[in-house]
Amino acid sequence: MTDELPPAGPPRGGPPQRGDLAPNSGGAPLRGDLTRGPIFKTLALFSLPVLLGNVLQSLNASVNTVWIGRLLGEDALAATSSSNIVMFLVFAAIFGISMATTIHVGMYFGARNLEQMRKSFGAGLGLCVMLSAAIALIGWIFAPDLLDLLNLPGTSRHFALDYLRVIFLVLPGMTLSVLVSSAMRGCGDSRTPLYFQILTVILDIGLNPLFIAGIGPFPKLGIVGAAVATAIATLTGLSGLMAWIYWRDLPIRLKGRELAFLWPAREELSYLVMKGVPMGLQMLVISGAGVIMIGLINKEGIDYAAGYGALLQLWNYIQMPGLAIGAAVGAMVAQHIGARREARVDQISWSGAGANIAITLALTGLMLVFGRPLLALFLGSDSPAIPVSLHIQNLAIWTYIPFGVTIVLFGTLRSYGAVLIQIAILFTAMYGVRLGAYVLLYPRLGPDALWWSLNISSVATLALTLLAYFYGNWRNVMRDRIAIELQPA
């Protein structure tokens, strides 16, 4: 394998075409190659569909929250907010498998080894199916115990249990959608997943009020109707995406003897466990901190619970640039590692960090200016939770600026397999620093200690990440291991 690949076609974030990629094909041109061209332009073109997909997902959640809040009331709104935290918690293990699969797919795509790329994708897909089915069953059984941890006020627990159990049933479809879409991005294709996200969102938004309120021929299911609508939309989008992959014969498709790749080989299973589990633990650390936060907020009363739930819908848009750019940086770095073009990695990282700061600052300004009318969409213009939400926003919205930069830099570390250091950083900042700040500040500030602790822990997370990025030995430690993985079979 040489350090430099001959020129390839310009990357546009579109799907690789049939015949573009061959095992160890040297300099054969291919679409989806993220290792060529100006770094910032390539990153922007690749990130934009990912960002739009994230916007659509949050818009979907926001519109559905409006339906739930307006048609069923604040108790149902608080219930779905808490249920989503639980789903994020149980989703973490499978999400780690998805991220690990994406990194390997990107590395082998960059190395132009189609056979090994499909082995990696098949192993991730098969393991994801088995784990998601097991988690769905366990989640259905123990959903009441999970909700007991959140101290839900009033009748919210009843709403949350009904909603959560239906969502658990569709968990395998949701996780497969994430894994397949992420693997396609590892191949440099960020547009095709977006098209099917659009289909999913349109269906979900359209079906929610029909099933909640029982409009026309649809049954009136209340909070369960919101979950049923999500299930139908998710499974339709996944079916369409898989049909497109096979119709277009895209590189990640599996057929014939390749279907055996769905049963993970020992080396692939080892990688998915050794890297995927720590990546999943990162999400568990984050979501676990979120569960604790929700529990502390719920103790302050229904206005705080509903107000924070509505704010989370708005704040999702602020954190989206970091998530989208971080995912794009991870895919780009993985391909550069496979193509042996590591000299460009730092430039990718800092281009992504700079872009994230600019976009996040702009979105923060918009939220501060238009916060009241936006919150009224979820809570109603006369809700007593609106003043509480505005106060929270003024104090805590700044947390997404340093945390967004952290997520972008994590994309680079993750592509090198440096995942344990990320867990250590997150655990230290989100539990030690955040909870310590809350305990120390609460006697003086009361509920405001919650929001100051968010800001303090976010700054601590970025500071620790910068120390690891500049002074850690992760790049040298991982380079030899990656070189062995990329050897032709």
N, C-alpha and C positions, 0 to 999 in steps of 0.2 A: 504494500500500500504506500503510495507516494504522499508527500506532505501537501502537494497542491494538485487539485483536479483540473483538467482542461475545462474551458468555458462551457457552461451549460445555459439552457434557456432562461430568460428572465423570470424571477419569482413574482407571481401575482396573487398568491394565496388561493389559486384555483386547483382543481383536481388534476393529478397526474393522468395523462392520457394512456390508452392501451398501447403497450409496447414501449413505453418510455423508460422502463426500469428493468434491468436484468441483473442477475446475481453477479457481483464483482465485475460490473460492466465497465470499470475504468472511467473513460471520459464520455460515455454516451450521454447526449443531452436529455434532460428530463425537466418537466414542469414540477413545481413544488420544491425546487432546490432553493433553500434559504441561505446558502453559503456564498452566494454571488451577489454582486451589485452593491450600491451604497447601503450601509447598515441602517441608517435612520429611515430611509425610504422603504427598504425591505421590511423593517420592523413595523412601520406605520401601515403599509398595505396588508401585512399579515395580521396585525392586531385589530384592525378596524372591524372585520367580520366577527372576531371573537368578542369585541366590545359591544357591537350591535346585538349579538346573541345574548350577552349578559343583560343588556338593556331590556331586551324583549322578555327575558325570564323575570326580571324584577317588575317590569310593567305588567306582566301577567299576574304576578303575586299581588301587586298594588291594586289592580282593577278588581281582582277577586276579593281582596280585603275590603274594598269599597262595597261590593255586593254583600259580603257577610256583615259588615258593620251597619249598613243601611237596612238590610232585610231582616237581620237576626239580632242586632244590638251589640252593646259593648262587651257583654259576657262572652258572646261567641267570638268577638274580635280578640279578646285576651286569650281565649282558648286556642285559637289557631296560631297565635304568636308563640305560645308556649309549646304547642305540638310541633311546630317547625324546628324549634331548638332540639327537641327530642329526636326528630328525624335526622337532623344534622349529626347528632351524636352517634346514632346507630349506623349512619351511612358512612362514617369515617373509615372503617376498616376496608370497605370496598373501594372507597375513593382513593386510598393508598395504593391498592392494586392497579387502579386506573392510571394513576400518575406514573407508577413504575413501568407499566406497559408502554405508555406514551414515550417515556425516555428511551427505552430500548428500541421501539419502532423508529424514533427519530434518529438514533445513532446508526442503526443498520440501513436506514434510508440514506443517510449521509454517506455511509460506506458503500452504498449501492449493492447490498446483499439482500436480494428479494426473498430467498429461501429462509434465511434466518429471521428476517423481519416478520414473515408470516408465522414462523414458529413462536415468536414472542407475542404476537397479537393473539394467536390461537390459545396459547397458554393463559394469557390474561383473561380472555373471554370465557374459557371453560371454568377457571377458578372463580371468576365473578359470578357465573350462574350458580355454582354450588353454594358459595358463601351467601349470596343474596337470598336464595331460597331458605337457607337455614335461619338467617337473621329475621326474615319475614315471619316465619313460624314462631320463633322465640319472642319477637316483638308483639305479635298478636296475643300471646299468652300473658306476657308480663307488662303490657301497656298500662294497666292500673298502677302497678308498682312504680313505673317510671314517672307517671304523673304525680304520684304522692310526693316525690322529691321536690316538686316545683311550688308547693304551697298555694295552689290556685284558689283565688277567692270566689265566693258566691257559687253560682251554678256553672261556672266556667269548666269545672272538672268534667261534668257530664257531657258538655259539648265536645271537649277535647278528646275524651275517650272514644266517642262515636266516630269522630273525624280521623283520629290516629289509626284506628284499626283498619279502616278502609285503605288508608295510605300505605300501611304495611303490606297489604295485598299486592299493590302495584310496585312495591320496592324493586323486585327483580327487573321489571321493564325500565324503571327510572335509571337504575345503575348501568344496565346494558346500553342505554342511550348515551350516558356520559362516557362510558368506556369506548364505544365505537367512534363517537364524535372526537374524543381526545386523540385516539389513534390516527384518525384521518388528519388531524392537525399535525401530528408527528410526521406525516408524509407531506407536510407543506400545504394541505388543503384545508383552509379555514372557511371557505365559502359554502361548500356543500352542506356541512352541518347546519349552517345558518338558515338555508332554505327550508330545512325540515323543522327547525326551531320555529320558524314563522308559521308553518302549518300547525304545529302543536299549540302555539300561543293563541292563534285565531280560534281553534276549536275550544280550548279551555275557557277563554274569555266568553265566547258565545254560549257555551253549554252551562256555565255556572249559574246564571240567574234562572235558566229554564228548569234545572233540577232543584235548585234551592226553593223557588217559589211555586213550582209546579205549573209552569206556563204552558198552555196548549195541551198537547197529548202527553207531556212529560209528567212523571209522578212528583209530588211535593215531598222532598226528602230532607229539607232543612240543611243543617250543617253536613250531613252525610252526602247531600247532593253536590256540595263543593268538591268533596273527595272523589265522588264518582265521575264528575266532569274531568278532573285531573287525570284519572285513570284512563278514560276513553281517549283523551287527547294524547297522552304519553304513548300509549300502545299504538295508536294510529301513526304518530310521527316516527316511532321506531320501525314499524313495518315498512313505511315508505322509504326510510333511509336504507334499510337492508336491501329492499328491492332495487333501489338505485345503484347500490354498490355492485350487485350482481349483474344488472342490466348493462352497466358501463364497464364491467370487468375491471374494477379499480384494484390497485395493488394489494390492498388488505383483504380481498375476498379469499375465501377458502373453499376449495372444491376437490372432489376425488380423494386421493390419498392425503391431501392436506387437512382434511377433516380430522385426521388422527391427532393433529396439533392441539385440538381442543382438550385432550388429556395431557396436562403439562408434563414435559420431560423433566428429569431430575435437575438439570442445570437451570432450566427456566423456572421451575418451582422454587429452587434455592434463591434465585435472584428476586422473584416476586415476594418471597417471605422476608429475605434479608433487607430489601429496600422498601417494598410495599408496606410492610407492617410498621416500620418507623414513620413512613409518610402518613399512614393512617393515624398513628399515634399523635402526630402533629395536629391533625384535625380534631382528635379527641381532646387534646390539651386546650385547643381554642374553644371547642364547643362545650367542654366541661366548665371552662371559665364563664362561658355564656349562660350555662345552666345556673351556676352560682349567682351570677349577676341577676338573672330573672327572678330567682328566689328572693334575693335581697330587695329587689324592686317591688315584688308582689307584697312583701311585708309592709310596704308604705301605703297600700290601699289600691282600690280599683282605678282611681284617676291616674296614679303613677303607672299601673300596669297597662291600661289602655293607651295612655299617652306615649309611653315608651314603645309599645307595639306599633303605633302609627309612625313614630319617628324612625323605627327600624326600616319601614317600607321606603322612606325617603333616603335614609342613609345608605341603603343598598346601592343607590345610584352613585353615591360619592366614592364608595370603595370599589366600584366596578372598574375604573381605569387601572388600578393596581392589580386586580385579579386578571384582567384581560392582558395587560402588558406583561405581567409576570408569567402567564401561560405562554405568550408568544416568545418571550425571552428564553424560557425553558426549552421550547421546541427548536428555536434557532441555535441555542448553545449545543443541544444534543446533536443536531445535524453537523455543526462545526466540529464537534469532537469526532464524530464518525468520519468526516472528510479530512481530518487532521489539519484543521485551520484554526488552531487555538489562539493564534495571535490576535484574532478579532474579538475574543470573548469579553474582555474588559470593556471595549468600546460598546458592545451590545448592552452590557449591564448598565453603563452610565447613560447611554442614550435612552434606555427604558426608564431609568430613575428620573431623569430630567423631564421627560414627557409626562410622567405620572404626576410630578409636582405641579406642573403648569395646569394640567387638566383638573386635578383635584382642587386647586385653589380657585379656579373659575367656578366649579360646581358648588364649592362651599359658599362663595359669594352669592350665587343665585339662591341657594337654600336660605340664607340669612335674610334676603330681601323678600322672598315669596313664601316664607315658612307658614304664615297664618292661613292664607287661602288653600295651600296644599294640605295642611293638616285638617282643614275643614272638610276636605273630600272624604276623609276616613272617619272623622269623629262627629261631623255636623257642626255648623257654625256656632251653636250655642253650648257646645259640650264644655263642662268644667275642666276637662282634661287638656284643652288647648293651651291655657296659660301655663300649665305645668310643663307641657311639651316644649313650648317656646323657651322657657327657662332652662330646661335640660339642653336644648339645642345650642343656646348661646354659650353654655359652659363646655360641652363635650364634643361638638362637631369637629374640633381641631385635631382630634385623635387620629383622623384618617390620613392626614398628611404624612407624618412619620411612619405610620403603619403601612401605608401604600408603598413607600420606598422599600421598606423591609420585605414586603411580598415580592417585589421585583427582584431584589437581590437573592431572595430564597430560590427564585427560578433558576439562577445560575448554579447555586450550591447544590440544588436538587439534581440537576443534570449530571453533575460530577459524582452523584451518590453520597454527597456529604449531608446526610439527613439526621444523624444523631445530634450533631451540634445545633441543629435547628430546634429539636425537641428541648434541649437544655436551655436555649435562649428563651423559647416561649414559656416553658415551665417557670423559669426564674422570674420573668417579667410579669406573667399573667397571674401567678399565684403568690410568689414571694413579695414582689413589689406592689402589685395591685391590691391584694388583700391586706398587706401590711399598711399601705397608705390609707385604705378605707378604715381599718381599725383605729389608726392613730388620729385620723381627721374627723371621724364621725362625732365624737363628743363635742367638738367645736363647731362643725359645719352642718351636722344633721344629714339629711338625704343628699346634700350637695357633695358630700364626701364620695359618693358613688361616681360622680362625673369627673371630679378631680383625680380620682384614682385611675380612671380610664386614661386620661391624658398622661399622667406620670408613667404608667406602665407602657404606653405606646412609645414614648421617648426612650425609655429604658430598653425596649425591644430593638429599636433602631441603633442605639449606641452599641449594644452587644453584637448586633449583626455586623456593623462596620468594623468592630474589633476583629471579629472572626474572618471577615472578608480580606482585610489587609494583613493580618498577622497570623492567621491560621495556616496550617500545613496541609489543608485538605486537597489542594490541587496536586501537589507532588505525591501524596499518599494514594490518590485515586488514579493517577495517570497510568501507572503500570498495570493496575487491574483492568482498566478500560482497554488498554492495548491488547491484553490477552483475550478479552471478550470479543474484540473485533477481528481476531485472526480468522481467516477463511476456514470453513469446516473441512 
